[in-house]
Amino acid sequence: MLRKNYLPKMLLGFVLIISLMIAACSPQLPDSPDAPDSQPPPADDPPAEQEAQVAVYYVKMTDTDTYLVREVHAVTVAEGIEIATLEQIIHGEPVTEGAYRVLPPDTRVLGIAVMDGLAIIDFSREVLNANVGAAGEALGIQSIVNTLTELPEIEQVMFLVEGDLDERAQDWWGHIGLAELQPFERDLSMVWEPAIWVNEPQPGIEVSSPLTVQGSARVYEATVNLRLVDRDESVLVDTVTTATAGGPARGEFETALEFPAPSTGEGRLEVFWISPKDGSEQDKVRISIKF
């Protein structure tokens, strides 16, 4: 929960940061027209755009439930990974059937500052025009927070609207006010899809024994199955680990797989859970790796 005296301090801090950024970007005038350094220095080349993979959370509504889904999207990073990630929440195309964006498409990100793990996002006023209902409102906020806290430098998130948090902005979308709740923290309890995802290892990397496998699972009795095979389908490891919570709750898992030297240079990691009804392998995640 946010302390009553915390919000004004964060507002002042944000305004100070924006002021310093504006001052740093403003052109400096020479002392006189005759000054030898009156000509502006040549502009630096713009930074090269880079490709990155980011995790994005969207809201999904069915006939009976409303919850969050997690997707991994490829983005082009031109103005920083935080801006590129937020743009996916506003303009990205969900691939999960039934998933949708919450923020209005004309919403603009006016700025973002990250200080000591806290990200302060300044949205344009169009952000307040979302019409999602009470359930969608809570999940919409959490979709933004969960998406940004996937970035390693961000642990908490706070919203501003055009550099301020006036009465209308504090009311946000009408059901959940901001003043007593900010900053928001990561919460995966309503992320129902996919059942399993793997944060480590990343696809295509070269691995050796022991191989650390870390991820998130919403599976029966918290039992996560792991299998490591080489290119010839020879099984190097076939084991289980336990997540921190079992379905319908979501838990985290991490384990180290020790395996003999493979006979091929490539292989695959499989992470799944086994149905107690028929023994079938469910929600399998396959990750290509190199040895």
Buried (B, 14 or more C-beta within 10 A) or exposed (E): EBEEEEBEEBBEBBBEBBEEEEEEEEEEEEEEEEEEEEEEEEEEEEEEEEEEEBBBBBBBBEEEEBBBBBBEBEBEBEEEBBBBBBBBBBEBEBEEEEBBBBBBEEBBBBBBBBEEEBBBBBBBBBBBEBEBBEBBBBBBBBBBBBBBBBBEEBBBBBBBBBEBBEEEBBBBBEEBBBBEBBBBEBBBEBBBBBBBBBEEBEEEEEBEBEBEBEBBBBBBEBBBBBBBBBBEEEEBBEBEBBBEBBBEEBBEBEBEBEBEEBEEEBBBBBBBBBEEEEEEEBBBBEBEBEB
